[in-house]
Amino acid sequence: MKKKARVVVLKTRPETVLEDYIKLMEVADFQQYLPKDKTTILKDNISWHFPYLSANTTPWQLEGVIQGLQKHGYDAITCVQNNTVVTDPFKGEKMNKYVPILKKYNVPTRFNFREEDMSWVEYKPKTEMLALHEIFKKGIRIPDYFFDKNVLHLPTMKCHIYTTTTGAMKNAFGGLLNSKRHYTHSVIHETLVDLLAIQKEIHSGIFAVMDGTVAGNGPGPRTMLPIEKDFILASDDQVAIDAVAAKMMGFDPYNELLYIKLAHDRGLGIGKMEEIEIIGEDISKESWGFTVGDNFASKVGDFLWFGPLKRIQDVFFKTPLVNLFIFGSFFYHDYIWWPDKGKKRMAKLRKESQWAELFDQYEE
């Protein structure tokens, strides 16, 4: 009989969240999957530099995982940040309150776009690629720092305009691909599967710890409605944890999410719920009815990436014209959506949720 994947799901609350994260990792047997004699990379998720709950790794998620690692003797821990065309990692790690936590636990930060921190080298995957070999015809390049190290992904439960949901598999997108990763958007599902295959080849261990204390409903990964849900998840199977999160959000992971189906069918993980063992909470009735929806930026992206202009998208995204779209996305999100809706939603959350109160208690 085929062995089932294991995903641990726990309920938590602000008063016990750090202890609950340690328990979550222990129940998921994280030490079995992350060799202690290897450096462990914490790959947090900064979808937006603004402090918007559900969009980014939470400070209690980061702190709880570090405590769990150090409790069990993991001394070599680093945090790796990546750059994006519309998100500032330096602003993001400060505004989301990671810097004091990393300093407190003596965890250094490296940036994958700084030459003094790591170099980009050509990599020839052993696994047959679905898309990356066609997108990057001059060679697939990844950071040399990632080789022979553990990676621990820190995603959140949220929707995404291009992949419906985003989680552990999508979290490798920023770390392993450079600033030209937008080339892959028209084949984003295949790209995520390729990246998981590469991770399995280069890393000494892979694990994921996902935060769903506040989950994101709507056109993610930034312009969502944050909803308090109080769940945290962990698994060594990147496909399975994304499938369980998708199921809880109200989607049929294997039949609705192509990246999960492709990864499952290629043997990179388990994406069918009947083949996943859920440990901890009973989530059989968890189906939140999340929907992705659209915003102005996503409608433009859909038109260019997947609509009538798909055939000539290289003209827009592989020439200097791309700077117009980058500026447009940056301006819309930072200067229109955030002051008009984002700040108001966070203000509302502060009145209704103890998680927003806990966030405010963390040191700037």
C-alpha positions in Angstrom: 0.0 0.0 0.0 1.2 3.5 -0.9 2.5 5.4 2.2 0.4 8.4 3.1 1.8 11.8 3.4 1.6 13.4 6.9 0.4 16.9 7.6 0.1 18.2 11.2 -2.7 20.8 11.8 -3.1 22.5 15.2 -5.3 25.2 16.6 -3.5 28.0 18.4 -4.1 31.3 20.2 -1.8 34.3 20.8 -1.1 33.4 24.4 0.4 30.0 23.5 1.5 30.4 19.8 5.2 30.1 20.4 4.8 26.9 22.4 2.3 25.6 19.8 4.7 26.2 17.0 7.4 24.1 18.8 4.8 21.4 19.5 3.7 21.5 15.8 7.3 20.9 14.6 7.8 18.1 17.1 4.6 16.3 16.2 5.6 16.5 12.6 9.0 14.9 13.4 10.9 17.8 11.8 14.3 16.4 13.0 13.7 13.4 10.8 13.8 15.6 7.7 16.3 18.3 8.5 19.8 16.8 9.2 21.3 18.6 12.2 24.8 18.7 10.8 23.7 20.9 7.8 22.9 24.6 7.8 19.2 25.3 7.9 17.9 28.1 5.7 14.8 29.9 6.9 13.0 31.0 3.8 10.4 33.5 5.0 7.7 34.9 2.7 7.6 38.7 2.2 4.8 39.1 -0.4 4.6 42.8 0.5 6.9 45.1 2.5 3.9 46.6 4.3 2.9 45.0 7.6 -0.3 43.3 6.3 -1.3 40.2 8.2 -1.9 37.1 5.9 0.4 38.4 3.2 3.7 37.8 5.0 5.4 35.4 7.4 4.2 36.4 10.8 6.7 37.4 13.5 5.4 34.6 15.8 5.8 32.1 13.0 9.4 33.1 12.6 10.2 33.2 16.3 8.4 30.0 17.1 10.3 28.1 14.4 13.6 29.5 15.5 12.8 28.5 19.1 11.9 25.0 17.9 15.1 24.6 16.0 17.3 25.9 18.7 15.6 23.8 21.4 16.6 20.7 19.5 20.2 21.7 18.9 20.1 23.3 15.5 22.9 25.9 15.8 23.6 26.7 12.1 20.5 28.7 11.1 20.4 31.5 8.5 17.6 33.6 7.0 17.6 34.2 3.2 15.7 37.1 1.7 15.1 37.7 -2.0 14.4 40.8 -4.1 11.3 41.4 -6.2 10.5 44.1 -8.7 7.7 45.5 -6.5 8.7 44.5 -2.9 11.6 45.9 -0.9 13.1 43.1 1.3 14.9 45.6 3.6 11.7 47.5 4.2 9.8 44.3 4.5 12.0 42.6 7.1 11.8 45.8 9.2 8.1 46.6 8.9 7.1 43.0 9.5 9.4 42.9 12.6 11.8 40.2 11.7 15.0 42.1 12.3 14.7 42.2 16.2 13.8 38.5 16.2 16.7 37.5 14.1 19.0 39.6 16.2 17.6 38.2 19.5 18.4 34.6 18.4 21.6 35.4 16.6 20.3 34.3 13.2 22.2 36.1 10.3 20.4 37.2 7.2 21.7 36.7 3.7 20.3 38.3 0.5 20.3 36.2 -2.7 20.9 39.3 -4.8 24.1 40.4 -3.0 27.3 39.1 -4.5 29.0 39.1 -1.1 26.3 36.7 0.2 26.0 34.3 -2.7 26.6 33.7 -6.4 24.2 32.6 -9.1 25.5 29.5 -10.9 24.2 27.4 -13.8 22.4 24.3 -12.7 21.5 21.3 -14.9 18.6 19.5 -13.3 18.6 15.7 -13.3 14.8 15.7 -13.5 13.1 16.4 -16.8 11.8 20.0 -16.6 8.3 21.0 -17.7 9.0 24.7 -18.3 12.2 26.2 -17.0 14.4 24.9 -19.7 12.3 26.7 -22.3 12.0 29.9 -20.3 15.7 30.1 -19.5 17.3 28.7 -22.7 20.7 30.0 -21.9 20.7 28.0 -18.7 18.9 27.7 -15.4 20.7 29.7 -12.7 20.2 29.3 -8.9 22.1 30.5 -5.8 25.1 28.5 -4.9 24.4 29.0 -1.2 21.4 26.7 -1.4 23.3 23.6 -2.2 23.7 20.9 0.4 21.7 22.9 3.0 18.3 22.4 4.6 15.5 24.7 3.7 12.5 25.4 6.0 9.8 27.3 4.2 7.6 29.8 6.1 4.5 30.5 4.0 1.1 31.7 5.0 -2.4 30.5 4.0 -3.6 32.7 1.3 -5.0 33.0 -2.2 -3.0 34.0 -5.3 -4.2 35.5 -8.5 -2.1 33.2 -10.8 -2.0 30.0 -8.8 -5.4 30.2 -6.9 -3.6 29.4 -3.6 0.0 29.9 -2.6 2.1 28.2 0.0 5.2 26.0 0.5 5.7 25.2 -3.2 5.4 28.9 -4.3 7.7 30.0 -1.5 10.7 28.6 -3.5 9.9 30.9 -6.4 11.7 34.0 -4.9 14.6 32.2 -3.4 15.6 30.0 -6.4 14.8 32.3 -9.3 16.3 35.7 -10.0 14.5 39.0 -10.7 13.6 37.8 -14.2 11.3 35.1 -12.7 8.3 37.0 -14.1 9.2 35.4 -17.4 7.6 32.2 -16.0 4.1 33.6 -15.2 2.4 32.1 -18.2 3.6 28.7 -17.1 3.6 29.3 -13.4 2.2 25.9 -12.4 4.8 24.0 -14.3 7.5 26.3 -12.9 6.5 25.5 -9.3 6.7 21.8 -10.1 10.2 22.3 -11.7 11.4 24.2 -8.7 10.2 21.5 -6.3 12.1 18.9 -8.4 15.3 21.1 -8.2 14.9 21.5 -4.4 14.8 17.8 -4.0 18.0 17.5 -5.9 20.0 20.3 -4.2 18.8 20.4 -0.5 19.9 18.1 2.3 16.4 18.5 3.8 13.1 20.2 3.1 10.3 21.1 5.6 7.5 23.6 5.7 5.7 25.4 8.6 2.6 27.4 7.5 0.8 30.1 9.4 -3.0 30.3 9.1 -3.6 32.4 12.3 -4.8 35.1 9.9 -5.5 33.8 6.4 -5.9 35.8 3.2 -9.1 35.6 1.1 -9.2 37.4 -2.3 -6.7 38.5 -4.9 -3.4 37.6 -3.2 -0.6 37.5 -2.5 -1.1 41.1 -1.4 -4.6 42.7 -1.8 -6.6 40.2 0.3 -9.1 40.3 3.1 -7.3 39.1 6.3 -9.5 36.6 8.2 -8.7 35.2 11.6 -8.6 31.4 11.5 -6.1 30.3 14.3 -4.5 27.4 12.4 -0.9 26.4 12.0 0.4 23.5 9.8 3.6 21.6 9.2 4.9 18.8 6.9 7.9 17.6 5.1 5.7 17.1 2.0 5.5 20.4 0.2 2.6 19.2 -2.0 0.6 17.7 0.8 0.8 20.8 3.0 -0.3 23.0 0.1 -3.2 20.6 -0.7 -4.4 20.5 2.9 -4.3 24.3 3.1 -6.2 24.6 -0.2 -8.8 22.2 1.1 -9.3 24.2 4.2 -9.7 27.4 2.2 -12.4 25.7 0.2 -10.7 24.4 -3.0 -10.4 20.9 -4.4 -6.6 20.7 -4.5 -6.0 17.9 -6.9 -8.8 18.8 -9.4 -8.7 22.6 -9.2 -5.0 23.4 -8.7 -2.8 22.4 -11.6 0.5 22.8 -9.7 -0.7 20.3 -7.1 -1.9 17.8 -9.7 1.3 18.0 -11.7 3.5 17.6 -8.7 1.4 14.6 -7.5 1.4 12.9 -10.8 5.2 13.3 -11.1 5.7 11.7 -7.8 7.1 14.9 -6.0 4.5 14.7 -3.2 1.0 13.8 -2.4 -1.8 16.1 -3.6 -4.9 13.9 -3.2 -6.6 14.4 0.2 -7.5 10.7 0.5 -3.8 9.9 0.5 -2.9 12.4 3.2 -2.9 11.6 6.9 -4.0 14.6 9.0 -2.6 14.7 12.5 -4.0 16.9 15.2 -7.2 18.8 14.4 -10.2 17.4 12.6 -10.4 19.5 9.5 -13.1 17.5 7.7 -15.6 20.4 8.1 -13.1 23.1 7.3 -14.1 24.7 4.0 -13.9 28.4 4.2 -15.3 29.4 0.8 -12.3 31.5 -0.2 -12.3 32.9 -3.7 -9.5 34.7 -5.6 -11.4 37.4 -7.4 -9.6 40.3 -9.2 -8.1 43.7 -8.7 -6.9 46.2 -11.3 -3.4 44.8 -11.4 -4.5 41.2 -11.7 -6.9 42.1 -14.6 -4.0 43.7 -16.5 -1.8 40.7 -15.7 -4.4 38.2 -16.9 -4.9 40.1 -20.1 -1.1 40.1 -20.9 -0.1 36.7 -19.5 -3.1 34.6 -20.4 -5.3 36.6 -22.8 -5.1 37.7 -26.4 -1.7 39.2 -26.1 -0.1 36.1 -24.7 1.7 35.4 -28.0 3.6 38.6 -27.9 4.1 38.9 -24.2 7.9 38.9 -24.7 7.5 42.4 -26.2 6.1 43.6 -22.9 8.1 41.6 -20.4 11.5 40.9 -21.9 12.2 44.5 -23.2 12.5 47.8 -21.3 8.7 48.1 -21.6 8.5 45.8 -18.6 9.5 48.8 -16.4 6.2 50.4 -17.2 4.3 47.4 -15.8 6.6 47.2 -12.8 6.0 50.9 -12.0 2.3 50.5 -12.6 2.0 47.5 -10.2 4.2 49.3 -7.6 2.3 52.5 -7.8 -1.1 50.8 -7.7 -0.4 48.6 -4.7 1.7 51.1 -2.6 0.0 54.4 -3.4 -3.6 53.4 -4.2 -4.6 50.1 -2.7 -2.6 50.3 0.5 -3.7 53.7 1.7 -7.3 53.3 0.4 -8.0 49.7 1.5 -5.0 48.0 3.1 -4.6 50.3 6.1 -8.3 50.3 6.7 -8.4 46.5 6.8 -5.6 46.4 9.2 -7.3 49.0 11.4 -10.4 46.9 11.4 -8.4 43.8 12.2 -6.9 45.6 15.2 -10.4 46.1 16.6 -11.5 42.5 16.1 -8.4 40.3 16.4 -5.9 39.5 19.1 -3.4 38.6 16.4 -3.2 42.2 15.3 -2.7 43.1 18.9 0.1 40.6 19.2 1.7 41.9 16.0 1.7 45.4 17.5 3.4 44.1 20.6 6.4 42.9 18.7 9.4 45.2 18.6 9.8 47.4 15.6 
